[in-house]
Structures are given as C-alpha cells and as structure tokens.
C-alpha cells in the first residue's frame, strides 16, 4: 500500500457494534520469506470478545472485570471464562490463527 501512496485508511468491524479502526502504515518491512497470507508482526492487547457492545460496552466490561466487588463481575467472568485477560497478546498465536484461516481459504 505504501507504494500506491496509501498510508492511512479506516476499517469498520462488526457493523452492529461499529468498531471503527484507523490504521496507519508506518513502514514497509523487508520480505523475509514469501507467504501467500498475512502475518502478525506486533500488536497490543487482546481483541474484545464478540457481542460485548462495541467500544463503549467493552470499556464498561473492562471496568466490571477490574472490580471484583461489582455486582456483575461474577456473571461477566463466567461469560468470558476465568482466563480472559484483556492485556494478553501473543503475536505467535495470532499468526497461527491467520495461518489456519488462510490455509482453508
């Protein structure tokens, strides 16, 4: 995309909840190996769970999870599972998920 002059673009995910993403391509890395699929070079934080209510619902969810005394804490933990950590991010797991998805395509 950088070659074409496009370095910024917008992406909407989940039209019901309207997750608006502004993407910026900062640089193009040299090709290490030829792959016919996208790869994950880096990232931050785990993606929000499906159907959490968009950006506002996710912020509320994070507040509930951070407060064990919150009346909805136990219910939300049960819904997400005890192992849900919003700060957990592993590029290797994302890359494996991309590889599995694009090998089926």
Z-matrix of the N, CA and C atoms (Angstrom, degrees):
N
C 1 1.440
C 2 1.521 1 111.25
N 3 1.304 2 117.26 1 -33.61
C 4 1.461 3 119.00 2 -179.13
C 5 1.521 4 109.89 3 -61.34
N 6 1.342 5 116.88 4 -39.08
C 7 1.465 6 119.79 5 178.48
C 8 1.520 7 111.50 6 -57.96
N 9 1.340 8 116.56 7 -34.87
C 10 1.463 9 120.04 8 -178.74
C 11 1.520 10 112.13 9 -81.33
N 12 1.339 11 116.85 10 -4.93
C 13 1.456 12 120.24 11 -179.74
C 14 1.526 13 113.49 12 93.29
N 15 1.321 14 117.85 13 -5.40
C 16 1.459 15 121.09 14 179.56
C 17 1.520 16 108.20 15 -86.65
N 18 1.321 17 116.88 16 118.28
C 19 1.462 18 120.42 17 177.42
C 20 1.517 19 111.78 18 -123.34
N 21 1.324 20 117.57 19 -11.02
C 22 1.463 21 122.18 20 177.08
C 23 1.524 22 109.06 21 -133.65
N 24 1.327 23 115.70 22 140.40
C 25 1.450 24 119.45 23 173.64
C 26 1.519 25 109.12 24 -157.63
N 27 1.315 26 115.77 25 163.44
C 28 1.460 27 121.95 26 -179.10
C 29 1.518 28 109.09 27 -109.61
N 30 1.311 29 114.99 28 151.45
C 31 1.455 30 121.55 29 -179.34
C 32 1.525 31 107.46 30 -142.09
N 33 1.329 32 116.64 31 128.97
C 34 1.466 33 121.05 32 176.31
C 35 1.513 34 108.60 33 -107.97
N 36 1.326 35 115.17 34 126.43
C 37 1.458 36 122.22 35 178.62
C 38 1.519 37 108.24 36 -112.56
N 39 1.309 38 117.44 37 138.96
C 40 1.462 39 123.65 38 176.44
C 41 1.526 40 109.86 39 58.27
N 42 1.305 41 115.67 40 80.94
C 43 1.463 42 120.86 41 -175.05
C 44 1.525 43 113.43 42 -56.37
N 45 1.328 44 118.45 43 -23.98
C 46 1.461 45 120.43 44 176.83
C 47 1.516 46 112.09 45 -69.48
N 48 1.338 47 116.72 46 -41.44
C 49 1.463 48 121.22 47 -179.44
C 50 1.523 49 112.33 48 -97.10
N 51 1.329 50 116.96 49 -15.22
C 52 1.471 51 123.32 50 176.57
C 53 1.520 52 114.62 51 55.55
N 54 1.315 53 115.68 52 63.01
C 55 1.458 54 120.29 53 171.45
C 56 1.520 55 106.77 54 -77.92
N 57 1.307 56 117.24 55 108.90
C 58 1.463 57 122.21 56 -179.71
C 59 1.528 58 108.74 57 -95.56
N 60 1.319 59 116.70 58 123.23
C 61 1.463 60 121.85 59 179.54
C 62 1.525 61 108.56 60 -114.87
N 63 1.313 62 116.23 61 132.99
C 64 1.458 63 122.17 62 171.99
C 65 1.523 64 106.18 63 -106.38
N 66 1.323 65 116.92 64 116.45
C 67 1.454 66 121.13 65 -176.73
C 68 1.519 67 110.60 66 -106.54
N 69 1.305 68 114.56 67 138.38
C 70 1.455 69 121.72 68 178.93
C 71 1.523 70 107.79 69 -126.17
N 72 1.306 71 116.53 70 123.46
C 73 1.465 72 121.17 71 175.27
C 74 1.517 73 106.38 72 -90.84
N 75 1.324 74 116.25 73 112.57
C 76 1.448 75 120.66 74 -175.20
C 77 1.512 76 112.74 75 -85.65
N 78 1.315 77 116.39 76 -37.95
C 79 1.461 78 119.25 77 178.19
C 80 1.514 79 109.47 78 -161.75
N 81 1.279 80 114.39 79 161.62
C 82 1.458 81 121.22 80 177.33
C 83 1.517 82 107.71 81 -103.00
N 84 1.321 83 116.11 82 123.14
C 85 1.455 84 120.85 83 -179.91
C 86 1.523 85 110.25 84 -84.30
N 87 1.321 86 116.72 85 151.51
C 88 1.468 87 118.58 86 177.72
C 89 1.523 88 110.41 87 -65.13
N 90 1.305 89 114.99 88 148.05
C 91 1.461 90 120.75 89 179.37
C 92 1.523 91 108.78 90 -72.66
N 93 1.322 92 116.03 91 124.45
C 94 1.458 93 121.31 92 179.35
C 95 1.519 94 109.54 93 -92.98
N 96 1.317 95 116.12 94 -44.43
C 97 1.456 96 120.88 95 177.05
C 98 1.525 97 107.49 96 -148.65
N 99 1.285 98 115.66 97 151.17
C 100 1.459 99 119.74 98 -179.08
C 101 1.519 100 109.96 99 -80.64
N 102 1.312 101 116.10 100 118.48
C 103 1.453 102 122.05 101 176.00
C 104 1.519 103 108.76 102 -124.80
N 105 1.305 104 115.42 103 149.19
C 106 1.460 105 119.41 104 178.50
C 107 1.521 106 111.00 105 -101.01
N 108 1.332 107 116.46 106 28.10
C 109 1.459 108 121.22 107 179.36
C 110 1.522 109 109.11 108 -147.32
N 111 1.315 110 116.68 109 160.01
C 112 1.463 111 119.13 110 175.84
C 113 1.528 112 110.68 111 -71.58
N 114 1.307 113 115.84 112 155.77
C 115 1.466 114 121.23 113 176.26
C 116 1.525 115 109.04 114 -130.17
N 117 1.309 116 115.46 115 161.49
C 118 1.461 117 121.54 116 178.91
C 119 1.518 118 108.81 117 -102.16
N 120 1.319 119 116.74 118 118.08
C 121 1.458 120 121.16 119 178.97
C 122 1.524 121 111.26 120 -89.47
N 123 1.331 122 117.29 121 -35.24
C 124 1.464 123 121.52 122 -178.55
C 125 1.515 124 108.83 123 -168.28
N 126 1.306 125 116.13 124 171.45
C 127 1.451 126 120.79 125 178.07
C 128 1.511 127 110.76 126 -177.62
N 129 1.305 128 114.93 127 179.76
C 130 1.457 129 120.38 128 -179.93
C 131 1.520 130 108.21 129 -147.97
N 132 1.285 131 117.01 130 132.34
C 133 1.458 132 126.55 131 177.91
C 134 1.527 133 112.08 132 67.49
N 135 1.305 134 114.11 133 153.56
C 136 1.455 135 122.85 134 177.67
C 137 1.526 136 108.80 135 -77.90
N 138 1.309 137 117.09 136 150.33
C 139 1.462 138 118.82 137 179.16
C 140 1.527 139 109.75 138 -69.49
N 141 1.301 140 117.16 139 149.49
C 142 1.471 141 120.00 140 178.69
C 143 1.524 142 110.53 141 -65.43
N 144 1.325 143 116.53 142 151.93
C 145 1.466 144 119.00 143 177.64
C 146 1.527 145 110.96 144 -68.84
N 147 1.316 146 115.75 145 153.76
C 148 1.464 147 120.61 146 177.49
C 149 1.527 148 110.47 147 -59.63
N 150 1.304 149 114.52 148 147.43
C 151 1.467 150 122.34 149 173.26
C 152 1.525 151 113.97 150 56.87
N 153 1.334 152 116.17 151 38.55
C 154 1.465 153 118.93 152 178.16
C 155 1.530 154 111.34 153 -93.27
N 156 1.329 155 117.95 154 0.90
C 157 1.458 156 120.02 155 174.72
C 158 1.515 157 114.90 156 100.93
N 159 1.303 158 117.11 157 22.98
C 160 1.457 159 119.94 158 178.35
C 161 1.522 160 111.35 159 75.69
N 162 1.329 161 116.88 160 -170.94
C 163 1.473 162 120.61 161 -177.25
C 164 1.530 163 113.19 162 -56.18
N 165 1.333 164 116.67 163 -39.52
C 166 1.462 165 120.23 164 -177.94
C 167 1.525 166 110.40 165 -70.35
N 168 1.313 167 116.78 166 -41.54
C 169 1.454 168 121.05 167 178.03
C 170 1.521 169 111.64 168 -65.37
N 171 1.331 170 116.38 169 -35.96
C 172 1.459 171 119.96 170 178.89
C 173 1.528 172 110.92 171 -68.01
N 174 1.318 173 116.38 172 -41.81
C 175 1.469 174 119.22 173 176.67
C 176 1.527 175 110.83 174 -60.34
N 177 1.321 176 116.43 175 -41.79
C 178 1.462 177 120.37 176 177.58
C 179 1.531 178 110.06 177 -63.75
N 180 1.323 179 116.84 178 -42.62
C 181 1.464 180 121.25 179 178.53
C 182 1.525 181 110.65 180 -59.02
N 183 1.329 182 117.57 181 -43.90
C 184 1.460 183 121.06 182 179.11
C 185 1.525 184 111.47 183 -61.73
N 186 1.331 185 116.11 184 -39.12
C 187 1.471 186 120.02 185 177.37
C 188 1.528 187 110.99 186 -63.93
N 189 1.315 188 117.03 187 -43.21
C 190 1.466 189 121.57 188 179.77
C 191 1.529 190 110.08 189 -63.59
N 192 1.322 191 117.37 190 -44.12
C 193 1.463 192 121.00 191 -178.73
C 194 1.526 193 112.03 192 -65.89
N 195 1.325 194 116.73 193 -31.86
C 196 1.466 195 120.96 194 -178.71
C 197 1.522 196 112.66 195 -76.08
N 198 1.327 197 117.63 196 -12.29
C 199 1.466 198 121.64 197 -175.35
C 200 1.528 199 110.18 198 -120.98
N 201 1.333 200 118.07 199 94.94
C 202 1.471 201 120.33 200 -179.89
C 203 1.528 202 113.49 201 -59.56
N 204 1.331 203 117.93 202 -19.64
C 205 1.471 204 120.77 203 179.42
C 206 1.531 205 112.19 204 -86.70
N 207 1.322 206 117.54 205 -5.64
C 208 1.467 207 120.85 206 -179.55
C 209 1.528 208 108.85 207 -64.26
N 210 1.342 209 117.93 208 138.13
C 211 1.474 210 120.44 209 -177.66
C 212 1.530 211 114.67 210 -59.89
N 213 1.335 212 118.12 211 -23.20
C 214 1.471 213 120.86 212 -179.05
C 215 1.530 214 112.90 213 -100.95
N 216 1.325 215 117.43 214 2.11
C 217 1.467 216 120.80 215 -174.64
C 218 1.536 217 112.19 216 -57.02
N 219 1.319 218 117.46 217 -52.28
C 220 1.475 219 120.65 218 -176.84
C 221 1.530 220 111.56 219 -62.04
N 222 1.326 221 116.32 220 -40.93
C 223 1.471 222 120.33 221 -179.74
C 224 1.525 223 111.06 222 -64.35
N 225 1.320 224 116.79 223 -44.26
C 226 1.478 225 120.12 224 -179.72
C 227 1.526 226 110.93 225 -67.52
N 228 1.336 227 116.91 226 -39.09
C 229 1.467 228 120.67 227 177.46
C 230 1.529 229 110.27 228 -61.82
N 231 1.319 230 116.68 229 -40.76
C 232 1.463 231 120.77 230 179.05
C 233 1.526 232 110.00 231 -64.33
N 234 1.329 233 116.64 232 -41.56
C 235 1.467 234 121.67 233 179.75
C 236 1.523 235 111.10 234 -63.28
N 237 1.326 236 116.69 235 -43.94
C 238 1.464 237 121.11 236 -175.79
C 239 1.522 238 113.34 237 -84.63
N 240 1.310 239 116.41 238 -29.17
C 241 1.459 240 120.70 239 -171.59
C 242 1.522 241 109.03 240 96.53
N 243 1.285 242 115.82 241 146.99
C 244 1.469 243 121.30 242 -176.14
C 245 1.520 244 112.75 243 -62.69
N 246 1.336 245 117.81 244 -25.48
C 247 1.468 246 119.54 245 -174.52
C 248 1.534 247 113.60 246 -85.46
N 249 1.326 248 118.71 247 -0.31
C 250 1.467 249 119.85 248 -179.71
C 251 1.522 250 109.63 249 -68.47
N 252 1.323 251 116.07 250 120.23
C 253 1.462 252 122.97 251 176.73
C 254 1.528 253 106.95 252 -129.08
N 255 1.344 254 118.18 253 111.93
C 256 1.463 255 119.75 254 -176.04
C 257 1.529 256 113.61 255 -63.79
N 258 1.323 257 117.54 256 -19.17
C 259 1.469 258 120.05 257 179.97
C 260 1.523 259 113.20 258 -90.88
N 261 1.323 260 116.39 259 -5.54
C 262 1.457 261 120.61 260 -179.24
C 263 1.524 262 109.66 261 -74.17
N 264 1.321 263 116.63 262 125.33
C 265 1.467 264 120.99 263 174.27
C 266 1.515 265 107.95 264 -146.43
N 267 1.312 266 115.67 265 129.04
C 268 1.447 267 121.32 266 -179.80
C 269 1.528 268 107.92 267 -132.88
N 270 1.344 269 117.08 268 107.19
C 271 1.476 270 118.85 269 -177.59
C 272 1.524 271 113.09 270 -61.31
N 273 1.327 272 117.83 271 -28.15
C 274 1.466 273 119.89 272 178.92
C 275 1.526 274 110.93 273 -66.10
N 276 1.341 275 116.69 274 -38.92
C 277 1.467 276 120.31 275 177.92
C 278 1.527 277 110.09 276 -67.18
N 279 1.321 278 116.87 277 -42.15
C 280 1.465 279 120.47 278 178.09
C 281 1.526 280 109.69 279 -62.24
N 282 1.315 281 116.89 280 -43.88
C 283 1.460 282 121.01 281 179.95
C 284 1.524 283 111.06 282 -62.96
N 285 1.331 284 117.67 283 -40.42
C 286 1.471 285 121.05 284 177.93
C 287 1.528 286 110.59 285 -65.26
N 288 1.328 287 116.23 286 -38.17
C 289 1.471 288 120.44 287 178.14
C 290 1.527 289 110.29 288 -65.24
N 291 1.323 290 117.00 289 -43.25
C 292 1.471 291 120.87 290 176.93
C 293 1.526 292 110.68 291 -61.77
N 294 1.315 293 116.50 292 -43.95
C 295 1.473 294 120.48 293 -179.91
C 296 1.527 295 110.66 294 -60.77
N 297 1.332 296 116.70 295 -44.00
C 298 1.463 297 120.12 296 -179.86
C 299 1.525 298 110.66 297 -64.97
N 300 1.306 299 116.55 298 -42.41
C 301 1.469 300 120.38 299 -178.76
C 302 1.532 301 110.55 300 -64.56
N 303 1.311 302 116.89 301 -47.76
C 304 1.465 303 119.37 302 -174.74
C 305 1.523 304 112.78 303 -78.02
N 306 1.316 305 118.65 304 -15.12
C 307 1.466 306 119.57 305 174.94
C 308 1.525 307 110.09 306 -76.62
N 309 1.356 308 116.83 307 -21.98
C 310 1.472 309 121.18 308 177.34
C 311 1.512 310 111.47 309 -85.57
N 312 1.300 311 117.90 310 -21.19
C 313 1.473 312 121.44 311 -173.72
C 314 1.500 313 112.50 312 -70.41
